[in-house]
């Protein structure tokens, strides 16, 4: 999943905010360019999916690190106080 998110610019060449008015709400393969189709604004769904995955990976990493820091702090406090 991390590899897919890192390589997203090469798999989905369109900008996530780029709109294609001729391809509004088209299904997969619309115009031979949009693999997963387009949404109600004509944006490429594949690029939106990859962008969402990248955000998910970043938030997971952040929450794991903060949990690790909090756990270490509690462990150290327990060791110092003798509890």
N, C-alpha and C positions, 0 to 999 in steps of 0.2 A: 504494500500500500504506500509506503514511503517512496519507493522507487517510482511508482506511477505519478505521485504528486510532484516529485522532483522533475520528471520528464514531461510534464503537462504542456509546456509551451511547444514542444515538438509534435505532440499528438494532436493538439487542438490549436491550429494556427490563428484562429480569430480571437479578437479581444472580447472579454466577457461583457463589455458594455456596447460593443458594436452591434448595430441593428440593421437587419435586412428586411425592408418593408415589403419586398416581393415574396418573402418566405414566412409570413406570419402564420403561426400555428400549423406548420407543415410537419409531416411525419418523418420517420427515419429515412435518411438518404435524400432529403429535399435538395433538389438542384444538383445532386451529385457531390455536394460539399458538406452538408450537415449530417453527420453519422447518426446522431440521436434525434435529429429534428430541431425545431425551433419553438420558442414560447410565444406568448401573446404579443410580445413586442418585437419579434423577429430575431431574438438573440439565440446564439448557438447553445444548445443544452449540454453538449459534451464539455465545452469549456467551463460552463457553470458548475458542472459536476466535479471537474478536476479542481476548480478553485475552492469548492466546498471541502474537498478532501484535504487540501493543503491547510485550510483553517482548522479542521478537525485535528489533524496531526499536531499542529502548533499548540492548540488548547490542551490536548492530552499530555504533551511534553511538559507544559507549564504546570499543570495540576500534579503530575507525578513529582516534579522537582519540589514544589511547595510542600507536598505531603512528606517527602523525604526529609526536608529541612525541619519541618515541624516535629516529625518523629525523632530525629536526632536531638533536637532541643529538649524534648520531654525525657528522652533517655539520659541525657547529660544532667538534667536537673534532678532526676531521680537518683543518679549516681552521686551527685554532690551532697544532696540532702540526706542520703542514706535510706531512702524509702524504697 
